[in-house]
Amino acid sequence: MKKIFSLCLILLFAGGIYAQQKPQKVPPVDLKTMDGKAFNTKDIKNDGKPIVISFWATWCGPCKKELNEISENFDDWVKQTGVKLYAVSIDDSRNSSKVAPYVNGQGWDYTVLLDENSDLKRAMNVNNVPHTFVLNAAGEIVWQNNNYTEGSEAKLLEILKKVAKGEKIE
C-alpha cells in the first residue's frame, strides 16, 4: 500500500512539473485598434521573430516612461532582433479617447490596441501595469515582467536578442 501511495505522489508531482512547463500562448481575445477596428489577439504574429506585448494605461506614469524609453531605440531593436511591439492600453471606455492623442504625440512605432473591457488583461492574469510579455517564434510566452525601473529596457533588449537567436530563456 505504501508503494502505491508513493507511486501516486511521484506521478502527481511529475504531472505538476509537466503542467508548469507547458508553454503558454496569448489567448484569443477581441480588442480594438486606435481607429476603432476589430482586432483579435490570434492575429498577433511576427514571422518567427520576437514579440513584445506591453500592458499600459494613460494614467500610469511608469508605463509611459517604459514605452517612451523603448521608443528612443526601437528602430535599432527592430534591426537587431526583428521585434514587433503591441502596446495594449487598459484604459476603460471612458478614458480610451485619451490614448490616440497621447500615442500620436509620442510618435510610437508600435501597434497600439485597446482593451477597454480588460478582457485580455484578465485572460493573461495582469494585475497591475506596466506588465510586459515576450513571445518567441512559436508565439509562446517566454518571459514577463510586471514593473518598470529605470534601465529595465536594457534587460528587455537582452531577452529579445536571446529570443531572436532561438535561445531558451531561463
C-alpha positions as CSV (number, residue, x, y, z in Angstrom):
1,M,0.0,0.0,0.0
2,K,2.9,2.4,0.8
3,K,4.4,1.7,-2.6
4,I,1.1,2.6,-4.4
5,F,0.8,5.7,-2.3
6,S,4.4,6.7,-3.1
7,L,3.9,6.0,-6.8
8,C,0.8,8.2,-6.8
9,L,2.7,11.0,-5.1
10,I,5.5,10.8,-7.7
11,L,3.0,10.8,-10.6
12,L,1.2,13.8,-9.1
13,F,4.5,15.7,-8.6
14,A,5.7,14.8,-12.1
15,G,2.4,15.8,-13.6
16,G,2.6,19.2,-11.7
17,I,6.1,19.8,-13.2
18,Y,4.9,19.0,-16.7
19,A,1.8,21.3,-16.3
20,Q,4.0,24.1,-15.1
21,Q,6.4,23.7,-18.1
22,K,3.6,23.7,-20.7
23,P,4.2,26.7,-22.9
24,Q,1.6,29.5,-22.6
25,K,0.3,31.4,-25.6
26,V,-1.8,34.6,-25.8
27,P,-5.5,33.7,-25.6
28,P,-7.7,34.8,-28.5
29,V,-9.5,37.9,-27.3
30,D,-11.2,40.7,-29.3
31,L,-9.7,44.1,-28.9
32,K,-9.9,47.4,-30.9
33,T,-7.3,49.3,-32.8
34,M,-6.9,53.0,-32.1
35,D,-9.1,53.8,-35.1
36,G,-11.9,51.5,-33.7
37,K,-11.4,48.5,-35.9
38,A,-11.8,45.0,-34.5
39,F,-8.5,43.1,-33.8
40,N,-8.3,39.6,-32.4
41,T,-5.1,38.6,-30.5
42,K,-4.9,35.4,-32.5
43,D,-3.6,37.7,-35.2
44,I,-0.5,38.7,-33.2
45,K,2.3,37.3,-35.3
46,N,5.8,38.3,-36.4
47,D,7.1,35.8,-38.9
48,G,9.1,33.8,-36.3
49,K,10.6,36.9,-34.7
50,P,10.2,38.1,-31.1
51,I,7.0,39.9,-30.0
52,V,6.6,42.2,-27.0
53,I,3.1,42.7,-25.5
54,S,3.2,45.6,-23.1
55,F,0.1,46.4,-21.0
56,W,-0.1,50.1,-20.1
57,A,-2.5,53.0,-19.4
58,T,-2.6,56.7,-19.9
59,W,-2.8,57.3,-16.2
60,C,0.3,55.1,-15.5
61,G,3.5,57.1,-15.3
62,P,5.9,54.1,-15.2
63,C,4.1,52.6,-18.2
64,K,4.5,55.7,-20.3
65,K,8.1,56.0,-19.1
66,E,8.9,52.4,-20.2
67,L,7.3,52.7,-23.6
68,N,8.9,56.1,-24.2
69,E,12.3,54.7,-23.2
70,I,11.9,51.8,-25.6
71,S,10.7,54.1,-28.3
72,E,14.0,56.0,-28.2
73,N,15.9,53.0,-29.5
74,F,13.1,50.9,-31.0
75,D,14.4,51.2,-34.6
76,D,17.7,49.7,-33.5
77,W,15.9,47.0,-31.6
78,V,14.0,46.1,-34.8
79,K,17.2,45.9,-36.8
80,Q,18.9,43.8,-34.2
81,T,16.0,41.4,-33.3
82,G,13.1,41.9,-35.7
83,V,10.9,42.6,-32.7
84,K,7.3,43.7,-33.0
85,L,5.7,45.5,-30.1
86,Y,2.0,45.6,-29.2
87,A,1.1,48.2,-26.6
88,V,-2.2,47.2,-25.1
89,S,-4.0,50.1,-23.3
90,I,-6.2,49.1,-20.4
91,D,-7.9,52.4,-20.3
92,D,-11.6,51.9,-20.0
93,S,-14.2,53.2,-22.4
94,R,-14.4,56.5,-20.5
95,N,-10.7,57.2,-20.9
96,S,-9.8,55.4,-24.1
97,S,-10.3,58.6,-26.0
98,K,-7.1,59.8,-24.4
99,V,-5.0,57.0,-25.9
100,A,-4.7,58.2,-29.5
101,P,-3.7,61.8,-28.7
102,Y,-1.1,60.6,-26.3
103,V,0.4,57.9,-28.6
104,N,0.4,60.3,-31.6
105,G,2.2,62.9,-29.5
106,Q,4.9,60.4,-28.6
107,G,5.4,59.1,-32.1
108,W,5.4,55.5,-31.1
109,D,6.1,53.0,-33.8
110,Y,4.1,50.3,-32.1
111,T,0.8,48.7,-32.8
112,V,-1.5,50.1,-30.1
113,L,-4.5,48.1,-29.1
114,L,-7.4,49.0,-26.7
115,D,-8.6,46.5,-24.1
116,E,-11.4,48.7,-22.8
117,N,-13.2,45.9,-21.0
118,S,-10.0,44.4,-19.6
119,D,-10.8,41.1,-21.3
120,L,-7.1,40.4,-22.4
121,K,-5.9,41.8,-19.1
122,R,-8.0,39.2,-17.2
123,A,-7.2,36.4,-19.6
124,M,-3.4,36.9,-19.1
125,N,-3.7,37.5,-15.3
126,V,-2.4,41.0,-15.5
127,N,-3.0,42.6,-12.1
128,N,-1.0,45.8,-12.4
129,V,0.7,47.8,-15.1
130,P,3.1,48.1,-16.6
131,H,3.2,44.4,-17.4
132,T,5.4,43.2,-20.3
133,F,5.4,39.8,-22.0
134,V,7.9,38.5,-24.6
135,L,6.8,35.8,-27.1
136,N,9.2,33.5,-29.0
137,A,9.0,32.4,-32.7
138,A,6.2,29.9,-31.8
139,G,4.1,32.6,-30.1
140,E,4.8,31.2,-26.6
141,I,5.3,33.5,-23.6
142,V,8.9,33.0,-22.6
143,W,9.4,36.0,-20.2
144,Q,7.3,38.5,-18.4
145,N,7.9,41.5,-16.0
146,N,5.3,43.4,-14.1
147,N,7.0,46.6,-13.1
148,Y,9.3,49.2,-14.5
149,T,12.5,50.6,-13.2
150,E,14.9,52.9,-14.9
151,G,17.1,50.9,-17.2
152,S,15.0,47.8,-17.3
153,E,14.6,48.3,-21.0
154,A,18.2,47.1,-21.3
155,K,17.2,43.8,-19.7
156,L,14.3,43.6,-22.2
157,L,16.6,44.0,-25.1
158,E,18.9,41.3,-23.7
159,I,16.0,38.9,-23.6
160,L,14.9,39.9,-27.1
161,K,18.3,39.2,-28.5
162,K,18.3,35.7,-27.0
163,V,14.8,35.0,-28.3
164,A,15.7,36.2,-31.7
165,K,18.6,33.7,-31.7
166,G,16.3,30.9,-30.6
167,E,18.0,30.6,-27.2
168,K,16.0,29.4,-24.2
169,I,15.1,32.0,-21.6
170,E,15.7,30.9,-18.0
